């Protein structure tokens, strides 16, 4: 899905600021020059600059122009201001690649260095075990980083105890923590830490309501074992939409298993006329649809399928995937702002910041069936 033009411009300018093209105190080109550079109207450029201003990156001075804000406190060494990225799913989930890239760029603009797995650059092989994550936590503590962004483990044995051990180490060391995408506790409970992510309950509700509107009546949810609290919230939202529609959910409503296993996939559909499957992320949806193709079940003619994330390959599947878009940039902007506020005032109460989900309609839901 193409981004709005003003968003594309703000990302280009952010990259130039992060890359040092414009340093603290530098004046950006005038709005007329930016209009010419990007081939857009003045209101579009003004909106892009306003977005950067709202993120605390620019000072816009009437009659003078837009200037890069000097965010680093005077006398502070850049080397002493580092943020750690602890993202175990980085190598498996595309959305974390995007979120981490945005986090790194925004952090640099605000005067922070970034450690990806203990290094200044993203690792080539980012798959992370619990042991590696705990060792990395110790390294962050040793380096006295200013804060850590952490997306807790899922789909891993002993994940709950490991997640709590990591967070407890950071707490004892006095290092600010912002959870990204998911909480430590099962939905609807909340841990006493800042959390930034999409409104997963609303996303699940929107998906189910959309399928019901299209005429689907027997909906089921497909997920993998040991999923994160985000998945539980999406399930609850989907169930609430079905109940609001006046229909009881399928029994069983949730199916846990391997979407690449033809026997499991056949079992999900066998004996019941399930006409729509809500997959808890796009990877699960893609593998489920590939398995359906192998066993000669057509999407969306026989069964409608939707996902969650809107990753790049959602439009590259033989049947393009209807899904909920993860607003990765907005998540990163909110997470960096939350981290800066947490560093400035550790006494702030824990906050949950949720970004509004957006439904992306494509072929797999059956919206375009004749």
matplotlib code that plots the C-alpha trace (Angstrom):
import matplotlib.pyplot as plt

x = [0.0, 1.5, 2.2, 0.8, 3.1, 3.7, 4.7, 7.2, 8.7, 9.0, 10.8, 13.3, 14.0, 14.3, 16.9, 18.8, 18.8, 19.8, 22.5, 24.0, 23.0, 21.4, 22.8, 21.4, 20.6, 20.8, 18.1, 16.2, 15.5, 12.6, 9.1, 9.3, 12.5, 11.2, 8.1, 10.3, 12.6, 9.7, 7.3, 4.4, 2.2, 3.1, 0.4, 1.9, 5.4, 3.9, 2.2, 5.5, 7.4, 4.6, 4.8, 8.6, 7.9, 5.3, 7.9, 10.2, 12.8, 12.2, 11.7, 9.6, 10.2, 7.7, 9.3, 12.6, 12.1, 12.5, 15.6, 16.8, 16.3, 19.4, 18.1, 21.3, 21.9, 24.9, 28.0, 26.7, 28.9, 27.1, 29.0, 27.3, 23.8, 22.9, 19.6, 19.5, 17.2, 16.2, 14.0, 14.1, 11.6, 13.7, 14.9, 11.5, 8.9, 9.2, 7.4, 10.2, 12.7, 10.7, 10.0, 13.7, 14.9, 12.5, 13.5, 17.2, 16.7, 14.6, 17.0, 20.0, 18.1, 17.4, 21.1, 21.2, 23.4, 21.7, 22.9, 21.4, 22.3, 25.4, 26.5, 26.1, 24.6, 21.8, 23.2, 23.4, 21.8, 19.4, 17.8, 18.0, 17.8, 16.8, 20.4, 21.6, 18.9, 19.9, 23.6, 22.7, 20.7, 23.9, 25.8, 23.3, 23.7, 27.5, 27.4, 24.9, 22.6, 20.1, 17.1, 16.0, 13.3, 12.1, 9.6, 9.1, 9.7, 6.8, 6.6, 9.4, 9.4, 10.0, 9.2, 7.3, 10.0, 12.7, 10.8, 10.3, 14.0, 15.1, 12.8, 13.8, 17.5, 16.9, 14.7, 17.4, 19.9, 17.7, 17.5, 14.3, 12.3, 9.7, 7.9, 7.2, 4.2, 3.4, 3.2, 4.7, 1.3, -1.6, -4.4, -6.2, -3.7, -0.9, 2.6, 3.9, 5.9, 5.4, 3.9, 3.6, 1.7, -1.4, -4.9, -5.0, -8.5, -9.9, -7.9, -9.5, -12.9, -12.5, -11.4, -14.3, -16.9, -15.6, -16.0, -19.5, -20.5, -19.4, -21.7, -19.4, -21.1, -18.8, -15.5, -12.6, -9.2, -5.9, -2.8, 0.4, 1.0, 2.7, 1.6, 2.1, -0.6, -1.3, -2.8, -5.0, -6.3, -7.0, -8.9, -11.0, -11.8, -12.9, -15.1, -16.7, -17.6, -19.2, -21.2, -22.3, -23.5, -25.9, -24.2, -22.4, -18.7, -17.7, -16.8, -13.8, -13.4, -9.6, -7.4, -3.7, -1.3, 1.1, -0.4, 2.1, 0.7, -1.9, -3.4, -3.9, -5.3, -7.7, -8.8, -9.6, -12.1, -13.3, -16.8, -17.8, -18.6, -16.1, -16.3, -13.7, -10.4, -8.8, -5.0, -3.3, -0.5, 0.4, 3.0, 0.5, -2.0, 0.5, 1.5, -2.1, -3.1, -0.1, -1.3, -4.9, -3.6, -1.7, -4.9, -7.0, -9.1, -9.7, -9.4, -11.7, -14.3, -14.3, -12.9, -12.1, -8.7, -7.5, -4.2, -2.7, 0.4, 0.4, 3.9, 5.5, 4.6, 0.9, 0.5, 2.8, 0.7, -1.3, -4.4, -3.5, -4.1, -6.7, -5.1, -4.7, -1.9, 0.7, 1.6, 5.3, 6.5, 3.8, 4.7, 8.4, 7.6, 5.4, 8.0, 10.9, 8.8, 7.8, 11.4, 12.6, 9.8, 10.7, 14.4, 13.5, 11.1, 11.4, 8.5, 5.9, 3.2, 3.3, 1.5, -0.1, 0.0, -2.1, -2.2, -5.4, -5.5, -6.3, -8.1, -6.5, -9.0, -7.7, -8.9, -8.5, -11.5, -13.9, -14.8, -14.4, -16.2, -18.9]
y = [0.0, 3.3, 5.8, 9.4, 11.7, 13.9, 10.8, 9.9, 13.4, 13.4, 10.1, 11.4, 14.5, 12.3, 10.2, 13.2, 14.6, 11.2, 10.9, 14.3, 16.1, 18.6, 18.9, 20.5, 24.2, 23.8, 25.4, 23.1, 24.3, 26.6, 25.2, 26.4, 24.6, 21.4, 21.7, 21.8, 18.9, 16.5, 17.7, 18.4, 21.3, 23.6, 22.2, 18.7, 20.0, 22.0, 18.9, 16.9, 19.6, 19.9, 16.1, 16.4, 19.4, 17.4, 14.7, 17.3, 17.2, 20.7, 24.3, 26.2, 30.0, 32.4, 34.3, 32.4, 28.7, 25.3, 24.4, 21.1, 21.1, 20.6, 17.8, 16.7, 18.4, 20.7, 19.0, 15.5, 13.1, 11.2, 8.0, 8.0, 8.2, 4.9, 2.9, -0.8, -2.8, -6.2, -7.6, -11.5, -11.7, -9.3, -12.1, -13.7, -10.9, -8.3, -5.6, -5.6, -4.9, -1.8, -0.7, -1.1, 0.9, 3.7, 3.5, 3.7, 6.8, 8.6, 7.8, 9.2, 12.4, 12.9, 12.4, 8.7, 6.0, 2.6, -0.9, -3.7, -6.8, -5.2, -3.7, -0.3, -1.9, -4.5, -8.1, -10.2, -13.2, -11.7, -14.9, -14.8, -17.4, -16.8, -17.3, -14.7, -12.3, -12.5, -12.1, -9.1, -7.7, -8.0, -6.2, -3.3, -3.1, -3.2, -0.4, 1.6, 2.3, 5.1, 2.8, -0.4, -1.1, -4.7, -6.9, -10.0, -13.5, -15.6, -19.1, -20.2, -22.7, -20.9, -17.6, -16.1, -16.7, -15.5, -12.3, -11.5, -12.3, -9.8, -7.1, -7.6, -7.3, -4.0, -2.8, -3.6, -1.7, 1.3, 1.3, 2.7, 0.2, 0.6, -2.5, -2.6, -4.3, -6.7, -7.0, -9.5, -10.4, -12.3, -10.1, -8.3, -7.9, -5.3, -5.2, -2.0, -0.9, 1.5, -0.3, 1.0, -0.9, -1.2, -1.6, -5.3, -5.8, -3.2, -4.9, -8.3, -6.8, -4.9, -8.1, -10.2, -7.5, -7.1, -10.8, -10.8, -7.9, -9.8, -12.7, -15.0, -16.8, -19.5, -17.8, -19.5, -18.1, -19.7, -19.2, -20.9, -22.3, -20.0, -16.8, -13.3, -11.3, -9.4, -12.5, -13.0, -9.4, -10.0, -13.2, -11.3, -8.6, -11.1, -12.9, -9.6, -8.7, -12.1, -11.8, -8.3, -9.6, -11.9, -15.2, -17.6, -18.2, -21.5, -24.4, -24.6, -20.9, -21.0, -23.5, -23.8, -25.6, -25.6, -23.9, -25.8, -29.2, -30.4, -32.7, -29.9, -27.6, -30.2, -30.8, -27.1, -27.2, -30.9, -31.6, -28.0, -25.5, -22.9, -20.1, -17.7, -18.0, -15.1, -15.7, -14.0, -12.7, -12.5, -15.2, -17.7, -16.5, -17.0, -20.5, -21.4, -20.3, -22.2, -25.3, -24.8, -24.5, -27.9, -29.6, -28.0, -25.6, -22.3, -18.9, -17.0, -19.1, -22.0, -20.2, -16.5, -15.8, -12.6, -11.8, -9.2, -6.9, -5.9, -7.1, -6.6, -10.1, -9.7, -8.3, -10.9, -13.9, -15.6, -14.2, -10.9, -10.8, -8.7, -7.7, -5.1, -2.7, -2.3, 1.4, 0.8, 4.4, 5.7, 2.9, 4.0, 7.7, 7.0, 4.6, 7.1, 9.8, 7.5, 6.6, 10.3, 11.1, 8.0, 9.0, 12.6, 11.6, 8.0, 8.6, 8.8, 6.2, 3.3, 4.1, 2.1, 3.9, 2.3, 3.2, 2.9, -0.1, 0.2, -2.5, -3.1, -4.9, -7.2, -10.3, -13.0, -11.9, -12.3, -8.6, -8.8, -12.1, -11.8]
z = [0.0, -1.1, 1.7, 1.5, -0.4, 2.7, 4.7, 2.0, 2.1, 5.9, 5.8, 3.2, 5.3, 8.4, 6.7, 5.6, 9.2, 10.6, 8.0, 8.9, 5.8, 8.1, 11.6, 14.8, 14.1, 10.3, 8.2, 5.8, 2.2, 1.8, 1.2, -2.4, -3.0, -1.4, -3.6, -6.6, -5.3, -4.6, -7.3, -4.9, -3.8, -0.9, 1.4, 1.0, 2.0, 4.9, 6.2, 6.0, 7.9, 10.5, 11.1, 11.8, 14.0, 16.0, 16.5, 18.1, 15.2, 13.8, 14.9, 12.4, 12.7, 11.1, 8.3, 8.7, 7.9, 9.4, 11.5, 12.9, 16.6, 18.8, 21.0, 22.7, 26.0, 26.2, 27.4, 26.9, 25.1, 22.3, 23.3, 26.7, 25.2, 23.7, 23.3, 23.1, 20.7, 22.1, 19.4, 19.4, 16.4, 14.2, 11.9, 11.6, 11.4, 8.7, 10.7, 13.3, 10.6, 9.6, 13.2, 14.2, 11.2, 12.1, 15.8, 14.9, 12.6, 15.1, 18.0, 16.0, 15.3, 19.0, 19.8, 20.8, 19.4, 18.8, 19.7, 17.6, 19.5, 21.0, 17.7, 16.1, 12.9, 12.3, 12.6, 9.5, 11.3, 13.8, 15.0, 18.8, 21.5, 25.1, 26.2, 23.7, 24.7, 28.4, 27.5, 25.5, 28.4, 30.6, 27.9, 27.8, 31.6, 31.4, 28.8, 30.9, 28.0, 28.5, 27.7, 26.0, 23.5, 24.1, 22.1, 24.4, 23.1, 21.7, 20.2, 22.5, 25.4, 28.8, 27.1, 30.1, 32.7, 30.3, 29.5, 33.1, 33.9, 31.2, 32.4, 36.1, 35.2, 33.5, 36.4, 39.0, 36.9, 36.7, 32.9, 31.4, 29.3, 26.6, 25.4, 21.7, 20.0, 22.9, 26.7, 29.1, 30.6, 28.9, 27.6, 29.2, 32.0, 31.8, 33.2, 34.9, 31.9, 29.0, 26.0, 22.4, 19.8, 17.6, 19.1, 18.6, 20.0, 17.5, 14.7, 15.4, 15.7, 12.3, 10.5, 11.8, 11.2, 7.7, 7.0, 8.5, 6.3, 3.3, 4.2, 6.0, 8.9, 10.2, 11.3, 13.0, 14.2, 13.2, 15.3, 16.4, 19.9, 22.5, 20.8, 22.3, 24.2, 21.0, 19.5, 22.5, 22.1, 18.4, 19.2, 21.8, 19.3, 16.7, 19.2, 20.3, 16.7, 16.2, 19.4, 18.5, 15.1, 17.1, 16.3, 18.6, 17.7, 16.2, 18.6, 18.7, 17.7, 18.0, 16.2, 17.2, 14.9, 12.0, 8.9, 6.6, 7.8, 5.3, 7.9, 10.3, 7.7, 6.5, 10.1, 10.5, 7.6, 7.8, 9.0, 9.4, 6.7, 7.9, 5.4, 6.7, 8.6, 10.5, 10.7, 13.5, 11.3, 7.6, 7.8, 9.1, 6.5, 3.6, 4.8, 5.3, 1.8, 0.3, 2.0, 0.8, -2.7, -2.3, -1.2, -3.9, -1.8, -3.5, -1.8, -1.5, -3.4, -0.8, 2.2, 2.8, 4.5, 6.2, 8.0, 10.3, 9.6, 5.9, 5.2, 1.7, 0.4, 1.2, -2.3, -3.9, -3.0, -5.9, -4.1, -2.5, 1.2, 3.1, 6.3, 9.1, 8.5, 11.2, 11.2, 11.8, 11.6, 14.0, 16.4, 16.3, 16.7, 19.7, 21.2, 20.9, 22.4, 25.3, 25.9, 25.9, 28.4, 30.6, 30.6, 31.6, 34.3, 35.6, 38.1, 35.3, 35.7, 33.2, 30.0, 27.2, 23.8, 21.1, 17.4, 15.5, 13.1, 9.4, 7.3, 3.9, 1.6, -1.2, -2.9, -0.2, 1.8, -1.2, -1.4, -5.2, -5.8, -8.4]

ax = plt.figure().add_subplot(projection="3d")
ax.plot(x, y, z, "-o")
ax.set_aspect("equal")
plt.show()
